[in-house]
């Protein structure tokens, strides 16, 4: 069995245990956290390719082709040459920027060679990917300032001692006009204008500059210069990366394989990608308590994408945890606290993660909804005979329909919160079936299950809360 296989077996045993236990969670964080430094060079080529493919949106031409390239290079006594380009557009880095770096680290630990391209030349053009307007080009001063903090912030996810850095101004600045025109003569305009963002901007009458059209070609020349085997990038970079394949063929080179990473949704659950401008991000330089709290604020549906993006869990381990939730043997809140611990542990270490976990639990146990100034109120004497879903829809207007309320219940997002003097809040999950039963019956059963009396009872659907009175 490989080193990774041994770790997976140990983690699987921990995932089967009580994940509300601090001891079990700490052991799990130590086990999965150690994988960030685990030597993966003993994995066969097929398993290496599958491990990369499992975390990519696109792997072109295919996972099998990646395995073949790994075997081809191994026969030559070397590893793959992997490239990731970094355009230094901002000084601060958030978790979204870490996604490709984490996969790059896996390549590195498999024994492959990694080059980070500092896009000091292309940054002055401005990557147009996904933009609705022209982006102002950066100056040399902007680039220097933004680069200064990047390496330190990303260091928890990547070993910079085993990487080559290169600035693409070294080979792009000397390109002559005849050379450029000769290359462009072999690149169809249709290959540039097939981009949806370009078409949308043109149809809306927005500006589109020649420099933006040339950006993918300039990025492709990076791959030609380095003779790359693989290039990584966000899924919004797909057409740029494919241009790299085309231009490498023009130069008589074996075209690179393309691996694209997901653009992870932000913490607010709005559907927008993680972004500083939207405030839905987790900064890599944030304090442990802040990181933990932000992860705990995400909707339950983001737990799996976040586990895939920022942890070293395998798909089998993620499936094991979600199966336990579906079976009712693991509460989503407990899994979310493990996820938050994983992220904090990656940035600050396991002990900091456990301290942040303890701080969060202490805050949560003291929290009382009665401290909030205004909450909607449901009079159970008036609406108690109505179904829970109907109350959420018709009385509180928390959900647009009864079926929407049932979906929240199915995701374990519908709960009754019971407060008693001197005790920690009791949270009782309302199942999908119970969401159709009369509110009064469901609430009274929940109260009696914990002792028969309560100082206050609240109905919570997602993040929305209402007080129940008249029980």
Secondary structure, DSSP 8 states (H G I E B T S, - for coil): --HHHHHHHHHHHHHTS-TT-HHHHHHHHHHHHGGGG---TTS-HHHHHHHHHTT-SEEES-HHHHHHHHHHHHHTT---EEEEEE----S--BHHHHHHHHHHHHHHHTT-EEEEEE-TTHHHH---TT-SS------HHHHHHHHHHHHHHHGGG--GGG-EEEETHHHHTT--HHHHHHHHTTS-HHHHHT-HHHHHHHHTT----HHHHHHHHHHHHHHHHHT-SEEEEEGGGHHHHHHHHHHHHHTT----EEEEE---B-TT-SS-B--TTTT---BTTS-HHHHHHHHHTS-TTHHHHHHHHHS---HHHHHHHHHHHHHTSS-HHHHHHHHHHHHHHHHH-HHHHHHHHHHHHHHHHH--GGGSS--EEEEHHHHTTSBHHHIIIIIS--SSSHHHHHHHHHTT-EEEEEE-TTS--EEEE--TTGGGSBHHHHHHHHHHHTTS--SEEEEEETTEEEEEE--
